[in-house]
Amino acid sequence: AKWRSVKITDVYARHYKNLTVPAGEQFRLHFSILNQGNANTGRLTIKLVPEDAEAISVVKEELSTNSLMAGFEKSGSFTVTLSGNAGDVLNATIVVTDSDGNTWTEPVVFTIAE
């Protein structure tokens, strides 16, 4: 049987350990998407969905890519700026949707640096 399964991996911000970033600093949130199913994914859309849109600003919230073949991986990034006070914890979710409406998610937790 053919099935689709997408895994979101390697979520990081270069130069910022544990996604701890100073407020007001623009940075790139990197991620990889792995097709771990045995069927092509069809066109994918990738969104970074902030829990609080005032605290997490994303330059381009939605990215897209052509079909990922089984076993293949693709990397991308979002440009993000955080607002708030030192120590604030901000939640977001990376949401991947295929052409059939199947979705996969990965939580992302940012902390505003001291």
C-alpha positions as CSV (number, residue, x, y, z in Angstrom):
1,A,0.0,0.0,0.0
2,K,1.1,3.5,-0.7
3,W,1.3,5.9,2.2
4,R,2.6,9.4,2.9
5,S,4.5,10.4,6.0
6,V,6.4,13.6,6.5
7,K,8.8,14.3,9.4
8,I,9.9,17.8,10.3
9,T,13.5,17.7,11.7
10,D,16.6,19.7,12.4
11,V,14.7,22.8,13.6
12,Y,17.3,25.4,14.8
13,A,18.5,29.0,14.6
14,R,22.2,29.3,13.8
15,H,24.2,31.1,16.5
16,Y,21.3,30.7,19.0
17,K,21.4,27.7,21.3
18,N,18.0,26.1,22.2
19,L,16.1,28.7,20.1
20,T,17.0,31.4,22.8
21,V,17.1,34.6,20.8
22,P,17.2,38.3,21.9
23,A,14.1,40.3,21.4
24,G,14.1,42.4,18.2
25,E,16.8,40.3,16.6
26,Q,15.9,39.1,13.1
27,F,17.0,35.5,12.6
28,R,16.4,32.5,10.4
29,L,14.6,29.4,11.7
30,H,15.9,26.5,9.8
31,F,14.1,23.2,9.3
32,S,14.2,20.0,7.2
33,I,11.3,18.0,5.9
34,L,11.8,14.3,5.3
35,N,9.4,12.1,3.3
36,Q,9.5,8.9,5.3
37,G,6.5,7.4,3.4
38,N,6.7,5.3,0.3
39,A,4.7,7.6,-2.0
40,N,5.5,11.1,-3.4
41,T,4.1,13.8,-1.2
42,G,2.6,16.0,-3.9
43,R,3.0,19.8,-3.6
44,L,3.7,20.8,0.1
45,T,3.0,24.1,1.9
46,I,5.0,24.8,5.0
47,K,3.7,27.4,7.5
48,L,5.1,28.8,10.7
49,V,2.1,29.4,12.9
50,P,2.7,31.6,16.0
51,E,0.6,31.1,19.1
52,D,0.9,34.9,19.6
53,A,1.3,36.8,16.3
54,E,2.3,40.0,18.1
55,A,5.2,38.3,19.9
56,I,6.4,36.2,16.9
57,S,6.8,38.1,13.6
58,V,7.4,36.0,10.4
59,V,8.4,37.8,7.2
60,K,6.9,35.1,5.0
61,E,4.6,32.8,6.9
62,E,4.0,30.3,4.1
63,L,6.5,28.5,1.9
64,S,5.9,25.8,-0.7
65,T,7.8,23.1,-2.5
66,N,7.1,20.7,-5.3
67,S,6.6,17.0,-4.5
68,L,9.1,15.2,-2.3
69,M,9.9,11.7,-3.5
70,A,9.9,8.9,-1.0
71,G,13.1,8.9,1.2
72,F,14.1,12.5,0.1
73,E,14.6,15.5,2.3
74,K,14.4,19.2,1.7
75,S,15.5,22.1,3.9
76,G,14.2,25.6,4.3
77,S,13.9,28.5,6.6
78,F,11.7,31.2,7.9
79,T,12.8,34.8,8.8
80,V,11.6,35.5,12.3
81,T,11.7,38.3,14.9
82,L,10.6,37.9,18.5
83,S,9.1,40.5,20.8
84,G,8.8,40.4,24.6
85,N,10.8,40.4,27.8
86,A,13.9,38.3,28.7
87,G,12.8,34.9,29.7
88,D,9.5,34.9,27.9
89,V,8.7,31.6,26.3
90,L,6.9,31.8,22.9
91,N,5.3,28.9,21.1
92,A,4.8,28.3,17.4
93,T,4.1,25.3,15.2
94,I,5.5,24.3,11.9
95,V,2.6,22.9,9.8
96,V,3.3,21.0,6.6
97,T,0.3,20.2,4.4
98,D,0.3,18.1,1.2
99,S,-1.8,18.4,-1.9
100,D,-4.5,16.1,-0.4
101,G,-4.8,18.1,2.8
102,N,-2.9,15.7,5.0
103,T,-1.0,17.7,7.7
104,W,2.1,17.1,9.9
105,T,3.2,19.4,12.7
106,E,6.2,20.1,14.8
107,P,6.1,22.4,17.9
108,V,8.7,25.1,18.1
109,V,9.5,26.8,21.4
110,F,11.5,30.1,21.5
111,T,12.9,31.8,24.6
112,I,13.8,35.5,24.6
113,A,17.4,35.8,25.7
114,E,18.5,37.7,28.8
